[in-house]
Amino acid sequence: MNFKRVSSFMTEHSINFKEAEFVINSIPSDAEVFVDYGCHMGHLSFQIALLRKIKVIAVDNFIGSPEMIKKYSPGFRDTFDSNMATVQDDFVGEVEVVHTDDFWKLDLRGKIDMAFIDSAHDYQSMHEFADMGRFIKPGGILSGHDYDFRYVKEPVKKLAELDEWDDSRLRLPGQGSVFFLTKK
């Protein structure tokens, strides 16, 4: 997959190009709505919109971690917007940008084909996986990054134990630290 390069702040915990390709190739062919929750600088959102005729909802609080604040402050959102301006003329899909606080107010229950969560990975954010799960339509996919972090693995394992989720693709060879659950 040939990725368009945009400004990003990559750490050892950022989704890499191989993982992003794995996620993009896992989007159901008939998907209409993809949520990139914790979209960072937008590189996954934009790549999906460049390749697929799909609505991507890019969600973030645009504050980031202390190291991101140090590097981008006060321009984290400015960098995202600049990245989008660089590639949006080539989109075949669309990107809707939503602040984290506003996202949970949207009426999306049962309307999301696939969601990818790569947010804070802390105790206060553990609820995001179950909350997002309610928005996934039957046959849709809940995925995310940094599965080996305690505050990612614990809530994802709890979801996987529920009858409404198929965890046969939870962890596959070659997918890095990305996880997948399919809603039955």
Number of C-alpha atoms within 10 A of each C-alpha: 11 7 15 11 12 18 14 16 13 12 10 7 11 15 21 15 14 13 17 22 18 15 23 17 12 13 19 14 10 9 15 17 20 27 24 27 24 21 24 27 25 25 22 23 29 29 22 28 21 21 15 19 17 20 20 25 21 25 24 24 17 21 15 18 11 10 11 19 14 11 12 16 15 13 15 22 19 14 20 21 14 15 19 20 10 15 16 15 9 11 18 15 19 19 23 11 18 17 14 15 11 11 16 14 8 10 9 15 13 14 16 26 23 30 26 25 23 22 23 15 18 11 10 9 13 19 14 18 20 14 12 21 26 15 21 24 19 15 16 25 27 29 25 24 25 21 22 12 13 14 18 26 17 14 16 26 14 11 18 19 11 10 10 14 19 18 19 11 13 18 15 12 6 10 17 17 18 23 25 26 25 23 21 12
